[in-house]
């Protein structure tokens, strides 16, 4: 989509968002031809090639993931998602949000996975209450609410929202998942009032 920056010359800057979600540690494509992959699609290598091609033509590109990048494949059982974060870092992701399958081991273990991988991008999660989590400060640092990015002079605020699903709330204990809409409204108003961004992007692992 197009977004105008706030420069006095009123220059229009085109922003391109490339989005993935539900990768579930599927590093390679399913065997092809097969019923699950009749067209020979998929795999992180193909995503990387596609993104590189887009960025070569459109330099003001953001690569974002909407969650569930970890659990679901054999690689997750090795280190709870650290290897996936390392690969996504090599692919050039700018920000990801934690999906419900990413924090199945709880918020502290998600922080552990992030610390082991040390990606250059943030793993976002705004709508959370960590007041009962023993290592609250560490988890907060590992899972910020939003990130401010810049492309072509345009300041972009990316807000990440965790899954608000009754089935998966127990896995986040002792942390608590709070209302995603309430948090999104509050954060947007705050950042807008502070003139922190020209464009707001909601990165949400919710079904609305």
N, C-alpha and C positions, 0 to 999 in steps of 0.2 A: 504494500500500500504506500501511498504518498503521504509525506508529512512535512509541513513547513517548519523550518527552524525559526528561532526568534531573533535572527540577525536583522539589522536595520535595512540591509539591501533586499530583504524579502525573498531571498533565494529559496527555491523549492528543492528539497532533498528527498530522493526516493529511498525509502527503507525497504529492505527485503527480509522477510522472516522465513527461515527454513525450520520446520517443526517435526519432531519425532515424538513418539511415546510408545509405551508397552514393548520395549525391546527385550525385556526379560532375560538378559544375558545370552541372547541368541547371537553368538559371535559370527557364526557361519550360516549360509543359506541352507534350507532343507534340501535333501537330495532331489535332483530333478533329472528327467521328468518323473513326477510322482503326483498322487492325489493331493498331497499337502502343498506341493509347489510345482504346478503344471507348467508354469512359464519361466522357471529358472530365475526367480527374483529373490531378493533379500541378501542379508549379510552386511556386516559393518564395513567391509572393504568397498562394497558398491555404494553405500551411503557416503563414505569419504570421497570417492571419486565424483559422485554427483554434486556434493557440496563444494568441492574444489572448483568444479566447472562453473557453478553458479557464482561463486565469489570472484572468479576471474573476470566475469562479465559485470557483476554488480558488487562493487567493493563495500557498499554500505549494507552488509548482510549480517543478520543475527542468526546463530544456530542455537535453538532451544529444545529442551526435552520436557515433555509433560508428565513424566513420572513412570514408575514401574520399569526402571532400567536394570534392576538387579535380579531379584529372585525369579526363578522360573526355568533356569538352565543349570547344567552341571557346574558351570564356572562359579555360580553363587555359593555352592557348598564348600568351596576352597577357602574363601576369605570374606564371605558375607557382602560381596559387592565391590571390594576395593579394586579388583582387577578391571571391572567394568568402568569404574571411574577413571582409571589410568588410560584405558582405551578411548574413552570419550574425550579425555583431555588431549590425547594425540590427534583426535579427529577435529579438534578446534571448537568444542562447544563453548558457548558464552555463559550459559546458565541452565540449570536443571532444577526441577522441583522433586521432592521426595514423594513417591507414590505409596499407597498402602502396602504394597509388597516389598518396598524398599526398607520399611521400618518394622518388619515382622519380628525382628529380634529386639525391638525396643529402641527408644531414642538414644540411649548411651552407646549401644552397639553400632548404630548408624553413624554416630560421631566417631567411633573407633575406625570404622571403614573409611570415612573421609580423611581422618588423620593419617592412616596408613598410605592412602593413595596420594594425598596432598595435591589435588587437581588445582589448576589455575582458575577454574570457574567455581562459583558458589553452588551449594546444594540448598535450595530455598525451602522455607516452610514457615509461613507467617502465623497461621491460626493455631497457636498452641499455648498451653499453660504448663510451664515446667517448674512451678513452685514446689512440687513434691519430689523433684528429681534431685538426687544427691549431688551430682556433678552438673548442676544447672548451667553454670557459667560456661563450662566447656561445650555443652550441647548447644547453647545459644550461639557461641562463636562458630561452631561447625554448621549450624543451620540458621543463617540470617533470614530476616523477613523479606528483604528485597535487595536488589542490587541496582546501582546507577551505572549505565553504560553510555558510550558516546559513539555516534556514527555520522560522519560528514557534518559535524557541528551540531547535530541534533542530540539532545540529552534524552535518554530513554530510561524510564524506571520500569524494571521487571519485578512484579510482585508474585511470590509463589504461594499457592494455597494447597494445604494438605487435604487428603480425602476425608470427608465428613460422612462416615458410614458406620452404622451401629455395629456391624459385624466385625469391623477391624479396629474399633476404638480400644478394646482390651489389649491389643498387641502394643499399643503406644504407652501403656502404663509403666511407671507411675505418672507419666505425662498425660495431659488431657488435650484432646482435639476440641477446639472452640469453633464458633460459627464462622465459616469462610466469608459469607457475605458481609457480616458485621465488621470483620477485620479488614476486608478489602475496601469498604467504604471509609473506614477510619484512616487507613494508611494513605489512600488516594487523597483525601481531604488534607491530611498533614503535609504530604509532599507537594501538593498543589499550592497550598498556602505558603510554603517555603520557597516556591518557584524553583524546585529542585529538578524538574524535568519538563520537557516539551511534549513527550509522548509517554503514555502509560500502557504497559502490556501486562495482561493478567495471565499468568502461567498456572493453570489450575488442573489438578487431577480429580475433578468432580464431574458428575454427569449432568451439569446444567450450564 
